[in-house]
Amino acid sequence: MHVALQPCSLPAMSSIHPFVPEDQAGGYVQIMRELERDLCEITGYDRVSFQPNRHATIILLIRYIIILTRIALYLWSVTMCDNNDASP
């Protein structure tokens, strides 16, 4: 398994039942809402769908998280470079 996928394969992340009540899945719901908001902002779409093809929900989530992580790291590196270039 690819190292980037290992955290998502942990039982704590991958074993939630699809019909668990929302009040018992607060962390998952928060991640999905924030991810939806961020993807809409990044892509300019009004809405995005997490509807899986072939029941691959976790794979889609992993891909979105990897994309957002890469974007965040890039933006962080640009900010750090800008801060380092500033004269005191």
C-alpha distance (Angstrom), angle and dihedral (degrees) to the residues before:
residue distance angle dihedral
M1 . . .
H2 3.78 . .
V3 3.82 112.6 .
A4 3.83 92.4 -125.0
L5 3.81 90.1 59.5
Q6 3.79 97.8 49.0
P7 3.85 98.0 88.7
C8 3.80 91.1 53.5
S9 3.79 91.3 53.0
L10 3.79 92.8 58.6
P11 3.82 112.2 113.6
A12 3.80 90.6 -119.6
M13 3.83 90.2 61.3
S14 3.79 102.9 31.9
S15 3.78 105.8 38.5
I16 3.80 102.8 67.9
H17 3.79 111.7 126.5
P18 3.82 114.0 -119.7
F19 3.81 92.0 -126.9
V20 3.81 99.0 45.8
P21 3.83 110.8 137.1
E22 3.81 112.7 -98.4
D23 3.81 92.7 -121.7
Q24 3.82 88.4 61.1
A25 3.80 95.0 48.5
G26 3.79 101.0 50.2
G27 3.81 96.4 139.5
Y28 3.79 93.8 49.2
V29 3.79 91.9 46.6
Q30 3.81 91.4 49.0
I31 3.82 91.8 50.4
M32 3.80 91.8 49.8
R33 3.83 93.8 46.5
E34 3.80 92.6 48.4
L35 3.78 90.7 45.2
E36 3.81 91.3 50.6
R37 3.81 91.2 48.7
D38 3.80 92.8 48.1
L39 3.80 94.1 46.1
C40 3.80 91.0 50.5
E41 3.79 90.0 50.3
I42 3.81 93.6 47.0
T43 3.81 96.7 44.0
G44 3.80 98.7 34.8
Y45 3.80 91.2 -127.2
D46 3.79 119.8 140.6
R47 3.81 91.4 -136.1
V48 3.79 139.1 4.0
S49 3.78 128.1 -155.3
F50 3.76 128.1 -136.5
Q51 3.79 91.5 -167.1
P52 3.78 103.9 140.2
N53 3.76 129.2 -134.4
R54 3.80 112.3 -136.6
H55 3.81 92.0 -1.5
A56 3.80 93.2 -68.9
T57 3.80 97.8 141.8
I58 3.78 95.3 137.8
I59 3.81 91.8 50.3
L60 3.81 90.8 53.5
L61 3.79 90.9 48.3
I62 3.80 91.0 49.8
R63 3.80 91.8 50.2
Y64 3.80 93.0 49.3
I65 3.80 91.6 47.2
I66 3.80 91.3 49.7
I67 3.81 91.2 49.6
L68 3.80 92.6 48.3
T69 3.79 91.3 46.1
R70 3.79 91.3 52.2
I71 3.81 91.3 48.6
A72 3.81 91.4 48.0
L73 3.81 92.2 48.7
Y74 3.78 91.3 48.8
L75 3.80 92.5 49.7
W76 3.80 90.5 46.0
S77 3.82 91.5 51.0
V78 3.81 91.3 49.1
T79 3.80 90.2 50.3
M80 3.81 91.7 48.2
C81 3.82 91.3 49.7
D82 3.81 90.4 49.4
N83 3.81 90.4 49.7
N84 3.81 91.9 48.9
D85 3.82 91.8 49.9
A86 3.80 93.5 53.0
S87 3.77 113.4 102.2
P88 3.83 117.5 -128.5
